[in-house]
């Protein structure tokens, strides 16, 4: 297995990042996860655009998109696999042990791991912790992920694959690594970006391709929605058959099944929409 680290391919056994890297010591970094099918990345342009937005929001120098593309291509070529999780990590680089940044420049890592297609439906839980829609990191895909780790661990303990957060005003926001959609009277709704959710790449495509509406939604919508589904890079569109103790029999329902079919068809004909 080979990864890209700061300018070239390296063996995974010998690749090293400084123990003083700001991404490690204080979570000062951003990342993207890109689906790769038979060595070809999906929606890479959208992911690189968001990487740049996240860098700007965190105050990091903008990554060189051409370098990142070269790194992705090199890693994909060096590690052939049918379905992969391509991870782009970009941190503040070597720095002091406090929150102040150093002047060594950013660290870029691109790695690839093999994965499998997700099930058509899954279970989710809600958690008592909130997303801060007014926080400095709202809407940024940063490496400060410990909150997601804690919430996802709770979901796993309860037989679910995802945990859903509300925000500080009690509105539905997002999952630890996914966006959430609900179906009400045949219409698809998803929380707006103002809720504090991440501007998911798959979310944006699902909105564009299905005509979903961005709507402020209370948390209890999960207890009355006709259908619920998640979107993310590796889930694509995935139905939800259980929310907490509520079962949604027959998932995927007809609206979700249509959204799944549309996404599969559109993404299969255009790898960089």
Secondary structure, DSSP 8 states (H G I E B T S, - for coil): -EEEETTEEEETTT----TTBHHHHS--EEEEEEEEETTEESSHHHHHHHHHHHHHHHT-----HHHHHHHHHHHHHHS--SEEEEEEEEE--B--SSSS--SS--EEEEEEEE-----SEEEEEEEEEEE-TTSTTTT--BS--HHHHHHHHHHHHTT-SEEEEEETTSBEEEESS-EEEEEETTEEEE--GGGT----HHHHHHHHHH--EE---BGGGGGT-SEEEEEETTTEEEEEEEETTEE-TTSS-HHHHHHHHHHHHHHHH-TT-
